[in-house]
């Protein structure tokens, strides 16, 4: 969330209500001669002055009455200022970085009325010592990469987040897109994911081509909902969305149509999985591209047998091993007969063209095969409706059109909405 680097922000919900309630009394023309203006009221919720053992994910939580703006400053014992900003939900001020362990900090909140009258509250607190156990937080996504329009943000945790702690963790996962696009986090749970170990983010519709995405996963120092366990690190991501490449595969015609930004660029004969090993129907996303790849199925299902084959121009579609790739041995069947072990076969020339023109994150929509795509088998985020997807959020979803002013900002800086 780039806004986390700003320091001075308006307090939205609390102040908007308070100003309405004090509109008359704040006007000097209504005061008796010699009467002074009442200062704003600041209620510091935490950390409080003198607190020790504070998690290094601490936020400055407070409310203000009778003010039009509030400024929060946070400094360490050496006087170094820590950047930060109000959380989009308006409940607290969030440092722009994980705080240091065993370190003293001073938070100062200054609230100001429209007539210049101000009040100030200061609290000095000390963060906790390093915990015995921390959780590594990492991502499938990388920095400075151009992805396809279907690419989700994929965050993984080495220790599962208990269900009771997921809302607090999700609240610290910020996504900012330019141009702004509505999106939400979804906690994955399937036979391919241990519950609480992986959470994805996708927009309501495919990303707009040219979108830039910045994410801050501010989990460093977060209590994990397990005694003595805390988040081990913050994580930031910056990537870009390329053209809208969509691949649509029709089993009825054995053809794949490749469109870019709504224009058909190429129609390609394919061979899909034979009846005993059918391809999955549904919407997948290209997880990775490999100019050269070796399939080794000798120990699939825990038994010997299978095969080893080297292939060219392979794009992974599922965790379970369905790919799109060159298959020169099945050119005669491409366009008329399914003979693969579940993959989408193309000629060498066509596969190379797709490899050179496709991006990781491009959607591949397969229709008319014998078996449905299994949820969680790859990046299946687009294989369910938006209404179903929001059910995987640990925080109740608030549509932007009906959100409060501070919550509406989550359309572009989303901490879990």
N, C-alpha and C positions, 0 to 999 in steps of 0.2 A: 504494500500500500504506500505509494509515493507520498501521500499526504502525511505520513508519519514523520516526515522530516520537518514539517512546519511546527511552529511553537505556539503562536498566538492564534486562537480561534474563538468564534462565538459559541456560547453555550446555547444549544438550540431549544430543546423541549422545555426544560425547567425555566429558563429565562423568558421564553415567549409567554408562558403563563403568568409569571411573576410581574412582568411589565404591564400586562393588562390589568392586574389587580391593584397596581400602585400608580396608575396613570395620573390621577388627580393629585395625590400627595407628593408626587415627584416634581410637580410644576411649581416653581418659586412664586408665581403670582397668587397661589392659594395659601401661602404661609403668612403667619402673623409677623409683624416687624421684629427682627432679632432672632426669629426661629431658624434653626439650622436643619439641613437635610439629614435624614436618617441614612446611615451607610448601608451598603448591601450586606446581606447575611450569607456567610459561607459555612456549610456543614461538611466537614472533612470526615469521610467514612473510613478511609484507610489508604496507606499505612498511617498510623498515628504517631505522634511525637514520642520517641523513646522506644518504639517497637524494635525487637531484635528477631533474628531468625526468619526474616522476611524472604519469601521465594524470589529468585532473580528474574522472574516474570512479572514482578509487581506492577500494577497500574495505580495511578493516583485517582481514587474514586471520591467524588464529592458532588454536592448540589449547591446551587446558588439561588437566592431569592432577591428580587429588587435590583437586578443588574442587567445591562445590555451586552456585556462582554466579559470574558474571563481570560486571564493569562496564567499559564502554568510554566514554571521553570523548575528544572531538576538539575542539581549539581552534585558532584562528588566532593570528598573531603578536600581535594586540591582546588576546588572551585571550577573545575571543568564542567561545562554545560552539556547536558544530554538532550539531544533533539527528540522530539516526539510530537504527538497530535492527539486530538480527541478521537476516540473510537467512533465509527460511524453510527453506532446505536446511541451515542450521546451520554453513556453512563459513566465514562471514565476517560482519563488521559493515558495514552499508551506510549512508553518509551520506544524510540525507533531502533533499539538494539537490546539484547539481553543484558541485564545488569551484571556486574562482577560479583563474585562470591566474597563473603567476609569483608564487605565494603560499606562505609557510611555514606549516606546520601541525604540531601536536604531538598524537600519539595516546598515550593512557595506558590500559593494561589492568590492572585490579585483579581478582585472583581470590581468593575467600574460601572457606575450609572451614567445615563446620558448627560447629566449635568456636571460630570467630572468627579463626583463623590466616589470614593473607593474604599475597599477594605482588603485586609491581607491576613492570610493564615499560613503558618510555617510549621513543618514537621520534619524532624531529623530521625532517620531510622537506619538500621544496619541489616544487611542481607545475610542469609544463612551461609554456613560453611558448605564446602562442596559435598554433595550427597554421595553415598556409597554406591548407588546404582543409578545410571542414566540410560535413556533410550535414544538410540540413533534414529534420526529422521532423515529420509532421503527421497529422491524423486526419480521416476523414469524419464522425465523431461530434462532437457539440457538448456543451457544458455546460448543465446545468439544463433538459434536454429530456426529455419523456416519450416513450419508444419502445415499439414493439410487442414481443411476447415472442420474436420471431425475430431481433431486431436483433443482428448481430455487432458486435464492436469492430473497426474497420478502421483499420490503421496503414499509412501510406505513407512511403517513403523516396525522396528525390530522386536518390540514388545507390544502386544495388543492393548488398545485403549479399552478399559472396561466401559460398558454401556453408560454407567453413571457419570463418567468423566467426559464423554464425547462432546456434549454441548459446549463445555468450557474450552476444550481443545479446538473445536470448530470455530468458536468465536474469535480465536486468535489466528485464523487462516484467512488472509486478505488477498483478494484478487482485484486488480485494476485493469480494465481494458480500454483501449482508445481506437475507435469510438466506443462509448459505453454500450455494453450488452448485458442483458439480464442473465443471471446464471445461478447455480447452486451446487453445494457439495453433497455427495452421496456416499454413505459408508457401505462398502462392498461386503457382501456375505453370500458365499456360494461354495460349491465343492472345490473351487479353485482358490478360495481365499479363507484363511482363518478369520473369523469375525473380529473387527477392530484393528486389523493390521494394515488395511488399505482403504483410502478414501479418494474419490475422484471428483473433479469439478468439470461441468460442461455448461455451455450457454443454453438458453431455451431453444434456439435454432442454431444451425451451423454457424461457426464464426464467420464474420464478414471478411472477405478477402482484404488483405492489407492491414488487418487489425494488429496492434502491438499489445502484448500481455505482460503485466508485471505481477508477480505473486510474492508475498512474504508469508512464510509459515513461521509464526512467532511462537514456537513451542519450547525454546530454550528456557529451562528453569520452571516449566509448568508442572504442577503436581499431576501425577499420572493416574490418580485414583487407586493406586496401590501403595501401601505403606512403605515409605522410604524411597520411592521411585519417582524420578523427575525427567522431563524432557532434556535431552542432552545438547540440543543445538537449535538455532534458528536456521532458516533456509530461504534463499531468495532465488527467483527465476525470472528471466527476461527472454521472451521469444516473439516471433512474428508469424502471422498467418499468411500463406501464399494464395495462389489462385484457387478457385472452387473446382477442383478436379473430382468428379464422381464417376465411379465405375459400376455399371449395372449389368448383371449377368442373368440371362434368361435360360433356364434349363429347357424350356419348350423349343427354343430356336437354336440352342447351343451357341449363342453369340454374346459377346460382351461389348457394350457401348461405352465409350470413354468420352465424357463431356467436360468442357472447361468453361466455367462462367456461363453455363447454359447452352453452349454451342457444341454440337457433336464434332469431335475431332477424328474419331476412328471407330470402326466396327470390326471386331476381331472374332474369328471362329475359335471356340474353346471346346475342350472335353472335360467333363466334371467327374465326380466320383461314381464308379460303377455301383450297381444295386447292393452289393455286399459291403461296400465302403463308401456310402453316399456323402456328398458335400452337404454342409449345413446351409439351410436357407435362413436369411435374416440380414441384418446390417452389421458388418464388421468394419474395422478400421485397420489400415496397414500399420502394423506394429514396428516393423523394421524392414529395410531393404538390404539385400546381399547380392553382389555381383556373382559370387561363387558360394555355394552352400552344399554341405553333405548331409543327406538324409540317412540316418542309421536307425532302423526299427528292429534290430535284432533282439532287443530285450523289452519290447513293448509288452505291457500287461504282465511283466515279470516272468516271461517265458522266452526260451531261445527260439531262433528262427528269424523271420523278417528279411530285410534286405538292406544293402548299402548302395547308394547311388549319388553321384555328384551331379548337381544341377547348376544352371546359370540363371541369373536375373530372378532371384527368389524374394518374394515379399510375404512375410509372415502375417497371417490373418487371425489365427487363434493360438492360444497357449497350447492346445492339444495337438497342433501340428498341421493344420490346414494352411497351405501356401498358394500363391499364384506364381507360376514359374514357367520357364521354357521346358518343353518336352518334345524334342525332335522325333522321338520314337512313336509319338501318337498323332503326327500331323495328318495322316490319312483319316483318323477318326474325329479330328477337331471339326466342329460344325455339324456332326451327325450322330456320334455315339459316345457314351460315357465309359471310360476305361481306367480312370485314375483311382488312387487310393484315398480320394477325398479332396485332392487339390484341384485347382483350376489350371489346366494345361493350355499352353499356347505354343506357336512355332517359335523358333529362335529369334527370327526377325521381329515378330510382334512382341515377344517378351522383352527384347532389348528396347523397343520403342517405349513400352509402358515403363520400364525401369528408368529410362532417361527422362520421362515426362511426369512421373508420379512423385508424390511426397509421402513421407511417414505422416500418418494422420488423415490420409485420403479415405473417404468412405467407399466401401465395396458392398453393394447391395445384391444379394443372390436370391433368386426367386424360383419356386417350383420344384425343389428337390424333395427327397423323401423324409428328411429329419430336420427339426428346428435347431437353430443355434442355441446352445446352452448358456444361460446367464453366467457371466464371469469368465467364460472361455475366450479370453482375449479382451479387448476394449469394446465391450458390448453396450456401452453407455447409450447408444442411439437405437438400440433394439427394443426399447420400451418407450412409452409416451412420456411427455413432460410431467403429466399429472402423476404417473407412477414414479418417475424419477425423484420428484420432490419428497416422496414418502421416505426416501433413504436419508434425509437430512435429520441431524440431531436437534436442529433448531427449527421451530415452526416457520413455515414459509410465509412471507408477507409480499404479495404482488406489489410492484412499484406504484401502480395506479392508486392503491388504497393505503400506501404506507404513510407513516408520519414523516415530517420533513427530514429528520436525521436518518430514519431508516431508509428513506427513498434514495439516499446517497449510495446505498449498497448495490445499486445497479451497476455502478462503475468501480466501487471499492467495496467488495463483498466479503464480509467476515463470516460467511456461513449461510447467508440468506439465499 
